[in-house]
Amino acid sequence: MIKVLFVCLGNICRSPLAEAVFNKKIALAGMQSQFKADSAGTSDFHIGELPDERTISCAKKYNLTIKHRGRQVHRTDFRDFHYIIAMDDSNFRNLDQLKDRFGFPEKEIHLMRDFVEETKGLSVPDPYYGGEEAFEEIYHILDGAIENFLNRVIVTHQLYA
């Protein structure tokens, strides 16, 4: 089973939406038994909280299911997940420091938008201080990047539905 962790700052906007997009894509591909996805934040700002209501609203619009409570990245994530994907450069750097501190210096961290050739190195913008349109924008960014990521993982691991 391939385990994927999506990471943002507070784990109430971008990363739970990424998890939901990923879960829908693997369900549509009939590959639920081959993957496990989760999301987490590098901060402890929203531990135990439901995702932002605008995240939930955006997910409903695209028939995505979100069953998540905010949590912080912890040591075992670096051991248990095959892919750890940061939403932006700041969280990428935080994860890079944590992997060393937690004793997993070899663990590769990925940036979400690096899976789209035209947006390599760019962040998924944090929609927290924006309106509904900001959440709509990140949905479309995540949808494309996750599609490319999933296709790459399927080829790399020679997975089939």
C-alpha positions as CSV (number, residue, x, y, z in Angstrom):
1,M,0.0,0.0,0.0
2,I,1.3,3.4,-1.0
3,K,0.9,6.0,1.8
4,V,0.7,9.7,0.9
5,L,0.7,12.7,3.3
6,F,-0.3,16.2,2.2
7,V,1.0,19.0,4.5
8,C,0.2,22.7,4.9
9,L,0.5,25.0,7.9
10,G,-2.7,24.5,9.9
11,N,-4.2,21.5,8.2
12,I,-7.6,23.1,7.8
13,C,-7.5,24.4,4.2
14,R,-5.1,23.2,1.6
15,S,-3.9,19.8,2.9
16,P,-7.4,18.4,3.8
17,L,-8.6,19.5,0.4
18,A,-5.7,17.8,-1.3
19,E,-6.4,14.6,0.7
20,A,-10.0,14.7,-0.5
21,V,-9.1,15.3,-4.1
22,F,-6.6,12.5,-4.0
23,N,-9.1,10.1,-2.4
24,K,-11.7,10.8,-5.1
25,K,-9.2,10.2,-7.9
26,I,-8.1,6.9,-6.5
27,A,-11.7,5.9,-6.0
28,L,-12.6,6.8,-9.6
29,A,-9.6,4.7,-10.7
30,G,-10.7,1.8,-8.5
31,M,-7.4,1.9,-6.6
32,Q,-8.6,2.5,-3.0
33,S,-7.0,-0.7,-1.8
34,Q,-3.6,0.4,-3.1
35,F,-3.4,3.8,-1.4
36,K,-3.8,5.5,1.9
37,A,-3.9,9.3,2.2
38,D,-3.8,11.6,5.1
39,S,-3.0,15.3,5.8
40,A,-1.3,17.2,8.5
41,G,0.0,20.7,9.4
42,T,3.5,21.8,10.5
43,S,1.9,24.0,13.1
44,D,-0.2,23.2,16.1
45,F,-2.7,26.0,15.4
46,H,-5.8,23.8,14.6
47,I,-5.2,20.4,16.2
48,G,-8.5,18.6,16.6
49,E,-10.5,21.1,14.5
50,L,-12.6,20.5,11.5
51,P,-11.4,21.9,8.2
52,D,-12.3,25.5,7.4
53,E,-15.9,25.9,6.4
54,R,-14.8,27.3,3.1
55,T,-12.8,24.1,2.5
56,I,-15.8,22.0,3.3
57,S,-18.0,24.1,1.0
58,C,-15.5,23.8,-1.9
59,A,-15.3,20.1,-1.3
60,K,-19.0,19.7,-1.5
61,K,-19.2,21.7,-4.7
62,Y,-16.9,19.0,-6.3
63,N,-18.5,16.0,-4.6
64,L,-15.4,15.4,-2.4
65,T,-15.7,13.8,1.0
66,I,-13.7,15.3,3.9
67,K,-13.5,13.2,7.1
68,H,-10.7,14.9,8.9
69,R,-9.6,16.7,12.0
70,G,-6.6,18.9,12.1
71,R,-3.4,17.3,13.3
72,Q,0.3,18.2,13.4
73,V,3.0,16.3,11.6
74,H,4.8,13.9,14.0
75,R,7.9,11.7,13.9
76,T,6.1,8.6,12.8
77,D,4.8,10.3,9.6
78,F,8.4,10.3,8.3
79,R,8.6,6.5,8.9
80,D,5.1,5.6,7.7
81,F,4.5,7.6,4.6
82,H,6.1,6.9,1.2
83,Y,5.3,10.4,-0.1
84,I,5.2,13.6,1.9
85,I,4.0,16.5,-0.1
86,A,4.2,20.1,1.1
87,M,1.9,22.8,-0.2
88,D,4.4,25.6,-0.1
89,D,8.1,26.4,0.3
90,S,7.7,27.5,4.0
91,N,6.2,24.1,4.9
92,F,8.7,22.3,2.7
93,R,11.5,23.9,4.7
94,N,9.8,23.1,8.0
95,L,9.4,19.4,6.9
96,D,13.0,19.4,5.8
97,Q,14.1,20.5,9.2
98,L,11.8,18.0,11.0
99,K,13.0,15.0,9.0
100,D,16.5,15.7,10.2
101,R,15.5,16.3,13.8
102,F,13.3,13.2,13.8
103,G,16.1,11.0,12.4
104,F,14.9,10.6,8.8
105,P,17.5,12.6,6.9
106,E,17.1,10.5,3.7
107,K,13.3,11.1,3.5
108,E,12.4,12.9,0.3
109,I,9.9,15.8,0.6
110,H,8.0,17.0,-2.4
111,L,6.4,20.3,-3.3
112,M,2.9,19.9,-4.6
113,R,3.2,22.1,-7.7
114,D,6.4,20.4,-8.8
115,F,4.3,17.7,-10.4
116,V,3.2,20.2,-13.0
117,E,6.0,21.1,-15.3
118,E,4.9,24.7,-15.8
119,T,4.5,25.4,-12.1
120,K,7.6,23.7,-10.6
121,G,8.9,25.6,-7.5
122,L,5.6,27.5,-7.0
123,S,3.4,27.3,-3.9
124,V,-0.2,26.4,-3.6
125,P,-1.4,29.8,-2.2
126,D,-2.8,29.8,1.3
127,P,-6.5,30.7,0.9
128,Y,-7.1,31.3,4.6
129,Y,-7.3,35.1,4.3
130,G,-9.2,35.0,1.0
131,G,-12.7,34.4,0.0
132,E,-14.5,31.6,-1.8
133,E,-12.6,32.4,-5.0
134,A,-9.3,31.6,-3.2
135,F,-10.5,28.1,-2.3
136,E,-11.8,27.6,-5.9
137,E,-8.3,28.5,-7.2
138,I,-6.5,26.1,-4.9
139,Y,-9.0,23.3,-5.8
140,H,-8.0,23.7,-9.5
141,I,-4.3,23.8,-8.7
142,L,-4.6,20.7,-6.5
143,D,-6.7,18.8,-9.0
144,G,-4.1,19.2,-11.8
145,A,-1.1,18.6,-9.6
146,I,-2.6,15.5,-7.9
147,E,-3.6,14.1,-11.3
148,N,0.0,14.3,-12.4
149,F,1.3,13.0,-9.1
150,L,-1.0,10.0,-9.2
151,N,-0.1,9.2,-12.8
152,R,3.6,9.3,-11.8
153,V,3.1,7.0,-8.8
154,I,1.1,4.5,-10.9
155,V,3.9,4.3,-13.4
156,T,6.7,4.3,-10.8
157,H,5.1,1.5,-8.8
158,Q,3.6,-0.3,-11.8
159,L,0.1,-0.2,-10.2
160,Y,-3.1,-1.3,-11.9
161,A,-6.7,-1.1,-11.0
